[in-house]
């Protein structure tokens, strides 16, 4: 669903910030 895609994008974004 759309909400799942948004949630997945938020998770990957958080990981990108953590890696930095």
TORSETI-656267 format. One record per atom (N, C-alpha, C): x, y, z; residue in three letters; atom name. Coordinates in Angstrom, 3 decimals. Each point is the difference from the previous one (the first is absolute). Layout:
residues N
<pt <X,Y,Z>,"ALA","CA">
...
END
This chain:
residues 20
<pt <0.839,-1.204,0.000>,"UNK","N">
<pt <-0.839,1.204,0.000>,"UNK","CA">
<pt <0.875,1.255,0.000>,"UNK","C">
<pt <-0.623,1.135,-0.193>,"UNK","N">
<pt <0.761,1.260,-0.052>,"UNK","CA">
<pt <0.636,0.305,1.347>,"UNK","C">
<pt <-0.762,-0.226,1.083>,"UNK","N">
<pt <0.552,0.280,1.342>,"UNK","CA">
<pt <1.231,-0.848,0.264>,"UNK","C">
<pt <-0.023,-1.245,-0.474>,"UNK","N">
<pt <1.157,-0.885,0.210>,"UNK","CA">
<pt <1.220,0.538,-0.742>,"UNK","C">
<pt <-0.221,0.499,-1.212>,"UNK","N">
<pt <1.129,0.549,-0.775>,"UNK","CA">
<pt <0.576,1.222,0.708>,"UNK","C">
<pt <-0.884,0.865,0.521>,"UNK","N">
<pt <0.469,1.209,0.700>,"UNK","CA">
<pt <0.784,-0.412,1.247>,"UNK","C">
<pt <-0.523,-0.985,0.721>,"UNK","N">
<pt <0.673,-0.441,1.222>,"UNK","CA">
<pt <1.367,-0.591,-0.336>,"UNK","C">
<pt <0.064,-0.756,-1.097>,"UNK","N">
<pt <1.277,-0.605,-0.407>,"UNK","CA">
<pt <0.995,1.102,-0.367>,"UNK","C">
<pt <-0.488,1.035,-0.681>,"UNK","N">
<pt <0.889,1.095,-0.403>,"UNK","CA">
<pt <0.502,0.729,1.248>,"UNK","C">
<pt <-0.859,0.158,1.003>,"UNK","N">
<pt <0.415,0.662,1.243>,"UNK","CA">
<pt <1.100,-0.823,0.670>,"UNK","C">
<pt <-0.172,-1.326,-0.001>,"UNK","N">
<pt <0.999,-0.872,0.632>,"UNK","CA">
<pt <1.333,0.115,-0.721>,"UNK","C">
<pt <-0.003,-0.070,-1.333>,"UNK","N">
<pt <1.260,0.092,-0.737>,"UNK","CA">
<pt <0.628,1.375,0.210>,"UNK","C">
<pt <-0.831,1.040,0.090>,"UNK","N">
<pt <0.518,1.349,0.231>,"UNK","CA">
<pt <0.682,0.083,1.352>,"UNK","C">
<pt <-0.637,-0.613,1.022>,"UNK","N">
<pt <0.588,0.014,1.345>,"UNK","CA">
<pt <1.344,-0.725,-0.017>,"UNK","C">
<pt <0.065,-1.124,-0.713>,"UNK","N">
<pt <1.257,-0.764,-0.065>,"UNK","CA">
<pt <1.079,0.832,-0.677>,"UNK","C">
<pt <-0.379,0.742,-1.050>,"UNK","N">
<pt <0.978,0.837,-0.703>,"UNK","CA">
<pt <0.560,1.049,0.952>,"UNK","C">
<pt <-0.861,0.573,0.836>,"UNK","N">
<pt <0.450,1.021,0.954>,"UNK","CA">
<pt <0.914,-0.644,1.042>,"UNK","C">
<pt <-0.359,-1.200,0.437>,"UNK","N">
<pt <0.818,-0.679,1.017>,"UNK","CA">
<pt <1.377,-0.334,-0.570>,"UNK","C">
<pt <0.040,-0.417,-1.275>,"UNK","N">
<pt <1.284,-0.344,-0.615>,"UNK","CA">
<pt <0.892,1.225,-0.097>,"UNK","C">
<pt <-0.601,1.178,-0.167>,"UNK","N">
<pt <0.795,1.230,-0.062>,"UNK","CA">
<pt <0.459,0.337,1.411>,"UNK","C">
END
